[in-house]
Amino acid sequence: MIADDEPKIRQGLKSVLVEMKLPITVCAEARNGMEALEKIEQFQPDFILMDICMPKLSGIQFLEELRKLDKNCPVIVISGFNEFSYAKQAIKLGVSEYLLKPIAEEELQAAVVKVTEEIKQKRKSEKFMELVKQQMIQNQDYLRDVFFNEWMEGKLSRFEWEEQARFLDMDFPDNMILILVSVQSSYDKKIDKGTVTEEIYKITLEKIIRELMEPYHTVSVFSSKYEDVAIVMEKLPENFQEFSADLQLQTEEKVGGKCFITARECTFETLPDISREMRREVQKMQECRPIVQDARKYIYANYQDRNLDLRQVAHAIGCNSSYISRIMKQELGISFKDFLTRLRISQAVRLMEDRELSINQIAEKVGYSNQHYFSAAFKNCQGMSPSEFRKNMLQIDRNGL
């Protein structure tokens, strides 16, 4: 499209374009900036050749409006103003070329060729991406497997995780739970040698369910086949079968908020138990009244606030504090205070992995202003003090467990 208020200049530009013998056609002409905007909507030109000085709407104003319309249309500006301020404004607004009058035909041709080549390359890229997208859709199941593997190995940033999940149409509902049951290769070797020792953390199924389900609205864990675990479990020495009903809980704050249950000492029979318990807990969550779900969400979003109390939660969700206290106890089986404490301590456990953070800093990050109260709450939930917990984590790392 050509936009200029002088008919002779418009005709002259058309003639020059024809002489270039390029595969382009002038689809529209405009006498002023306002008309140019209307013609863009009507004809959808691939690029625009325009004068910077036009009535009703100047070239600069036109470029500003074009940007508001989010039109990704290249613009070659022709200007009689040899002023840096005009060029600077035009370039800032995204013009492809800024040509000064009088224009040599070679200069105009070079600008037009450059813009048309850019358009060609863009179309090739768009076509290629469309083909890639079609191939990805056809191979979506395979790509989802690749995505899960990269996710589990911690290769994806949070942004990459969200983008790929969205692209692969993997819209995880809030109440979806995927269970990861795996046996570490280092543990396989110890099983073969019969040198396994009882590890530091033996957490019963009931406690795992409580710690996983209560603090979070979403728990995402990955699931492998039962058979893989069952094969390894057959190698367990008989003297370790007494531990078969226990699992080792190991939480890691990776991309997407994953939580790993590593089956260090379990049998094939325990896995269906986990599945049944998880389904039961999910059903309980789904049956929670909306007001309790709202309260949970608010608490989870604000647990770091050291002044968070029941009245604040009640006010935020629009109900009486006595009522929400009673309903939470009925629905969740624990009081507001216990719910908040468990959430804060579970988050503290995650932060323990960051060796740069002191115990006091962790306490502050999860909503405790007093380290003494934090340590007492931590020990009540985890069975050991924060310093003992971190010491045991270091011991596990050194032993390669």
C-alpha positions in Angstrom: 0.0 0.0 0.0 1.2 3.5 -0.9 0.2 6.4 1.4 0.9 10.0 0.3 -1.2 13.1 0.1 0.1 14.0 -3.4 -1.4 12.1 -6.3 1.7 12.7 -8.5 4.0 11.1 -5.9 1.7 8.1 -5.5 1.6 7.6 -9.2 5.4 8.0 -9.5 6.0 5.5 -6.7 3.7 3.0 -8.5 5.6 3.4 -11.7 9.0 2.9 -10.1 7.7 -0.3 -8.4 6.5 -1.6 -11.7 9.9 -0.9 -13.3 11.5 -3.0 -10.6 9.8 -6.1 -12.0 9.4 -7.5 -8.5 6.6 -9.9 -7.7 4.6 -7.2 -5.9 1.3 -5.4 -6.6 0.0 -2.2 -5.2 -3.2 -3.3 -3.5 -4.3 0.1 -2.2 -3.6 3.9 -2.0 -4.3 6.4 0.7 -4.4 10.2 0.7 -3.9 10.7 4.4 -3.1 8.8 7.6 -6.7 8.2 8.6 -7.5 6.7 5.2 -4.4 4.6 5.4 -5.6 3.0 8.7 -9.0 2.2 7.1 -7.3 0.7 4.0 -5.1 -1.5 6.2 -8.1 -3.2 7.7 -9.7 -3.6 4.3 -6.8 -4.8 2.2 -4.3 -6.3 4.7 -1.2 -5.2 2.8 2.1 -7.0 3.2 4.1 -3.8 3.6 3.4 0.0 3.4 5.3 2.8 1.6 4.3 6.1 3.1 5.1 9.8 3.5 5.9 11.0 7.0 4.0 14.2 6.5 0.3 13.6 5.7 -3.0 15.4 6.7 -5.5 14.3 9.3 -3.0 11.9 10.8 0.8 12.4 10.5 3.2 9.6 9.6 4.3 9.4 13.3 0.7 9.3 14.5 -0.1 6.7 11.9 2.8 4.5 13.2 1.6 4.9 16.7 -2.0 3.8 15.8 -0.5 0.9 13.7 1.3 -0.4 16.7 -1.8 -0.2 18.8 -3.6 -2.4 16.2 -0.8 -4.9 16.7 -0.3 -5.1 13.0 3.0 -6.8 12.1 3.3 -4.9 8.8 6.7 -3.5 7.6 6.7 0.2 6.8 9.1 2.1 4.5 8.9 5.8 5.5 9.7 8.6 3.0 10.5 11.8 4.6 11.5 15.3 3.6 12.6 16.1 7.1 16.3 15.6 7.6 15.9 15.8 11.4 17.3 13.2 13.7 14.2 13.5 16.0 11.8 12.3 13.3 14.1 9.4 12.3 14.5 8.4 16.0 10.7 8.5 16.6 10.1 6.4 13.4 12.7 3.8 14.3 11.4 3.6 17.8 7.9 2.8 16.3 9.4 0.0 14.3 9.8 1.3 10.7 11.8 -1.0 8.4 13.4 1.8 6.4 13.6 5.6 6.7 14.4 7.2 3.3 15.0 10.9 2.7 13.7 12.9 -0.3 14.7 13.2 -3.0 14.9 9.4 -3.3 17.1 7.7 -5.9 15.4 4.7 -7.6 18.3 2.4 -6.5 17.8 3.4 -2.9 14.1 2.8 -3.1 14.6 -0.5 -4.8 17.1 -1.7 -2.2 14.7 -0.9 0.6 11.8 -2.7 -1.2 13.9 -5.7 -2.0 15.1 -5.9 1.6 11.5 -5.8 3.0 10.1 -8.3 0.5 12.9 -10.7 1.3 12.2 -10.4 5.0 8.5 -11.1 4.3 9.5 -14.2 2.3 11.7 -15.5 5.1 8.9 -14.9 7.6 6.4 -16.8 5.6 8.8 -19.7 5.1 9.4 -19.8 8.9 5.7 -19.7 9.6 5.1 -22.5 7.1 7.9 -24.5 8.6 6.5 -24.0 12.1 3.1 -25.0 11.0 4.5 -28.3 9.6 6.4 -28.8 12.8 3.3 -28.2 14.8 1.4 -30.7 12.7 4.1 -33.3 13.2 4.1 -32.6 16.9 0.4 -33.1 17.1 0.7 -36.4 15.3 3.5 -37.5 17.7 2.0 -35.9 20.8 2.1 -39.1 22.9 5.8 -39.6 22.2 6.5 -35.9 22.9 4.6 -36.1 26.2 6.8 -39.0 27.3 9.9 -36.9 26.4 8.4 -34.0 28.3 7.8 -36.1 31.4 11.4 -37.5 31.3 12.9 -34.0 31.0 10.7 -32.8 33.8 11.6 -35.6 36.1 15.3 -35.1 35.4 15.0 -31.4 36.3 16.0 -30.2 32.8 13.1 -27.8 32.4 12.8 -24.3 34.0 9.4 -23.4 35.4 8.7 -21.2 32.3 9.7 -24.0 29.9 7.6 -26.5 31.9 4.5 -24.3 31.7 5.0 -23.5 28.0 5.6 -27.1 26.9 2.7 -28.4 29.0 0.4 -25.8 27.4 1.7 -26.6 23.9 1.2 -30.4 24.4 -2.3 -29.7 25.8 -1.4 -31.1 29.2 -3.7 -29.0 31.3 -3.2 -30.5 34.8 -6.3 -30.2 37.0 -5.8 -28.9 40.5 -6.7 -32.2 42.1 -4.7 -34.5 39.8 -2.1 -36.7 41.5 0.6 -38.7 39.7 2.5 -41.1 41.9 6.2 -41.8 41.3 7.3 -45.1 42.6 10.9 -45.8 41.7 14.0 -47.6 43.0 17.3 -45.8 42.7 20.1 -47.6 40.8 22.5 -47.2 43.7 19.9 -48.9 45.9 19.6 -51.8 43.4 23.3 -52.5 43.8 23.0 -52.6 47.6 20.0 -54.9 47.3 22.1 -57.3 45.1 24.9 -57.3 47.7 22.5 -57.7 50.6 24.1 -54.7 52.3 21.0 -52.5 52.7 20.7 -50.8 56.1 17.6 -49.3 57.6 17.7 -45.6 56.5 17.1 -42.5 58.6 13.5 -41.8 57.5 10.9 -44.5 57.7 7.5 -42.8 57.2 4.3 -44.8 57.3 1.8 -44.6 54.5 -0.6 -42.6 56.7 2.0 -39.9 57.4 3.0 -39.7 53.7 -0.6 -39.2 52.7 -1.1 -36.6 55.4 2.0 -34.6 54.5 1.4 -34.8 50.8 -2.2 -34.0 50.7 -3.0 -31.6 53.5 -0.7 -28.6 52.8 -1.2 -28.5 49.1 -4.0 -27.9 46.7 -2.0 -29.6 44.0 0.4 -32.5 44.5 2.1 -33.6 41.3 4.1 -36.8 41.3 5.1 -39.1 38.5 4.1 -42.8 38.2 6.1 -45.7 36.9 4.9 -49.3 36.4 4.3 -51.6 39.4 6.3 -54.4 37.7 9.5 -52.4 37.8 9.4 -52.1 41.5 8.1 -55.6 42.1 11.1 -57.1 40.2 13.6 -55.3 42.4 11.7 -56.1 45.6 12.1 -59.8 44.9 15.8 -59.3 45.5 15.3 -58.0 49.0 17.0 -60.1 51.7 14.4 -61.8 54.0 15.6 -59.8 57.0 14.4 -56.6 55.4 10.9 -57.8 54.6 9.7 -56.5 58.0 10.2 -53.0 56.6 8.2 -53.7 53.5 5.1 -51.7 54.5 7.2 -48.5 54.9 8.2 -45.9 52.4 11.0 -43.3 52.3 9.6 -39.9 51.7 11.9 -37.6 49.8 10.5 -34.2 48.7 12.2 -32.0 46.2 11.1 -28.6 44.9 11.8 -29.1 41.2 10.0 -27.6 38.3 6.3 -27.9 38.5 6.2 -28.6 42.2 6.9 -32.3 42.0 7.0 -34.5 45.1 8.9 -37.8 44.9 8.0 -40.9 46.9 11.0 -43.1 46.5 10.2 -46.8 47.2 13.3 -47.9 49.1 11.7 -50.7 51.1 8.3 -51.7 49.8 6.6 -54.6 48.1 4.3 -55.0 45.2 1.4 -55.3 47.6 2.0 -51.8 49.1 1.6 -50.0 45.7 -2.1 -50.6 45.3 -2.5 -49.5 48.9 -0.9 -46.2 48.0 -3.2 -45.8 45.0 -6.3 -46.5 47.0 -5.3 -44.1 49.7 -4.5 -41.4 47.2 -7.8 -41.8 45.5 -9.6 -41.7 48.9 -7.8 -38.5 49.8 -8.5 -36.9 46.5 -12.2 -37.7 46.9 -12.1 -36.1 50.3 -10.6 -33.0 48.8 -13.2 -32.9 46.1 -16.0 -33.2 48.6 -14.7 -30.3 50.6 -17.2 -27.4 50.6 -16.2 -24.5 48.3 -15.6 -22.2 51.3 -13.0 -24.7 52.7 -11.3 -24.9 49.4 -11.2 -21.1 49.3 -9.7 -21.0 52.8 -7.0 -23.6 51.8 -6.1 -21.5 48.7 -5.8 -18.3 50.7 -3.7 -19.9 53.5 -1.4 -21.5 50.9 -1.0 -18.1 49.2 -0.3 -16.2 52.4 1.3 -18.7 54.8 4.6 -16.6 54.8 2.7 -13.8 56.5 3.8 -14.1 60.2 0.6 -12.3 61.2 -1.8 -14.6 59.3 -4.6 -15.7 61.6 -8.1 -17.2 61.3 -9.8 -13.8 61.3 -7.8 -12.7 58.3 -8.7 -15.8 56.4 -12.3 -15.5 57.3 -12.4 -11.9 56.2 -10.7 -12.7 52.9 -13.3 -15.4 52.0 -16.2 -13.5 53.5 -17.4 -15.5 56.4 -17.4 -15.6 60.2 -14.2 -16.9 61.8 -16.0 -19.2 64.2 -17.9 -20.8 61.3 -14.8 -21.4 59.1 -12.9 -22.8 62.1 -15.7 -25.3 62.7 -16.1 -26.2 59.0 -12.4 -26.7 58.5 -12.2 -29.0 61.4 -15.1 -31.0 60.1 -13.9 -31.2 56.5 -10.1 -31.6 57.0 -10.0 -33.3 60.4 -7.6 -30.7 61.8 -7.8 -27.2 63.2 -6.8 -24.1 61.3 -3.7 -23.7 63.5 -2.5 -27.3 62.8 -3.2 -26.9 59.1 -1.1 -23.7 58.9 1.7 -25.2 61.0 1.9 -28.3 58.9 2.0 -26.2 55.7 4.7 -24.0 57.1 6.9 -26.9 58.2 6.4 -28.7 54.9 7.7 -25.6 53.1 10.6 -25.4 55.6 11.6 -28.9 54.8 11.8 -27.9 51.1 14.0 -24.9 52.0 16.3 -27.1 54.0 17.9 -28.2 50.7 19.2 -24.7 50.2 22.4 -24.8 52.2 22.9 -21.1 51.8 19.9 -20.4 54.0 20.3 -20.4 57.8 17.7 -22.0 60.1 16.6 -18.5 61.2 16.2 -17.4 57.5 14.1 -20.4 56.8 11.9 -19.7 59.8 11.3 -16.2 58.6 10.5 -17.3 55.0 7.8 -19.7 56.2 6.1 -17.2 58.6 7.9 -17.5 61.9 9.4 -14.4 63.6 10.7 -16.5 66.5 13.2 -19.3 65.8 12.4 -21.0 69.1 8.7 -21.4 68.2 9.8 -22.6 64.7 12.1 -25.2 66.1 9.4 -26.5 68.5 6.9 -26.7 65.7 9.4 -28.4 63.4 10.3 -31.0 65.9 6.6 -31.7 66.7 6.0 -32.4 63.0 9.2 -34.0 61.9 10.3 -35.7 65.1 13.6 -33.9 65.2 14.9 -30.4 65.4 15.7 -28.4 62.2 19.5 -28.7 62.8 19.2 -32.4 63.3 17.1 -32.7 60.1 19.7 -30.8 58.1 22.5 -32.9 59.6 20.7 -36.1 58.5 20.2 -34.7 55.0 23.9 -34.1 54.7 24.5 -37.6 55.9 22.2 -39.0 53.3 24.0 -37.0 50.6 27.4 -38.2 51.7 26.2 -41.8 51.7 24.7 -41.4 48.2 21.2 -42.4 49.3 
